[in-house]
Amino acid sequence: MKGRTLGRHVKEGGKNLVRNGWMTFASISAVTIMLFVVGAFLLLIMNINEFADSLEDDVEVRVFIDLTADEENQSELETEIQDIDMVQTVDFVAKEDGLESLITSFGDQGTYLESLREENPLNDVFVVQAQDPQQTQVLAEEIQTLSYVDDVEYGADIVEQLFSVTNIMRYAGIVLIVGLMFTAMFLIANTIKITIIARKREIQIMKLVGATNGFIRWPFFVEGLLLGVLGAIIPISALSYGYVKLVEVVQGTPELSFLTMTPPNPLILQMGGLLLGIGAFIGIWGSMMSVRKFLKV
């Protein structure tokens, strides 16, 4: 297609938006409202996933080293653990440090445990984290088979419940977003179709005077694209501003420090790009499906 012809189609598509003011307003409003809802839930689901990931990242395996193991045995055990493919990190916690943490955790009553310093009954410990937190149980069972391992703890019951909850959160989020996107596509496309249907006589006249299908389609293609893009700009701007302010409030409120929110960058760019793409696709699709119906004259 020649640049001059393309420019004509773009110009005509822009004129159609102005010429059909109220229908244009209705279409852009439908796109704006539905994409705002989709964008808000998208931000929510992304933050739920971030929160679930942070919970899972806190899961660790505590490997209690046999009291009979000397430094060489401990070094061999550490090497064997590090050689396991599922392992991400291995940290050594000396029993002296473990006792100090225990005494500190009891606060003022910790003074009753001071006598344990003379003959420390605790084990040296390796704190192990899996590359994939979901593999924690399998990793713990494999470590349990190694030599000089006295015991392995990872909170089996709690971890299983945690993974069950986080998986439900993720799957529910995916289903919700997919459902909302299809609902948005249906409602927005039908609103745009109504806009095009109201101009069926114009399309039929153009067809009767000899205009080709491509010549008729292109202005509507541009119009649908502009409707989708313009309708996406408002929700993207509003959600971006609101999310940045929400993150600032959460980070500045000590009582909400337990909340782990996804940083605005690059989340906002990802959300904005997705909403812009959805808006453009729905606008073009709705226009093309409607125009095709009236090209058969």
DAPE-V705933 format. One record per run of one state. SS is the DSSP state (~ for helix, > for strand, _ for the rest). FROM is the first residue (numbers start at 1). LEN is the number of residues. If there is no record, write none. Layout:
BEGIN
<<SS;FROM;LEN> <SS;FROM;LEN>>
END
This chain:
BEGIN
<<_;1;2> <~;3;17> <_;20;1> <~;21;37> <_;58;3> <>;61;5> <_;66;5> <~;71;12> <_;83;4> <>;87;7> <_;94;1> <~;95;11> <_;106;1> <~;107;11> <_;118;7> <>;125;6> <_;131;2> <~;133;12> <_;145;4> <>;149;5> <_;154;2> <~;156;42> <_;198;2> <~;200;9> <_;209;4> <~;213;39> <_;252;2> <~;254;3> <_;257;7> <~;264;31> <_;295;3>>
END
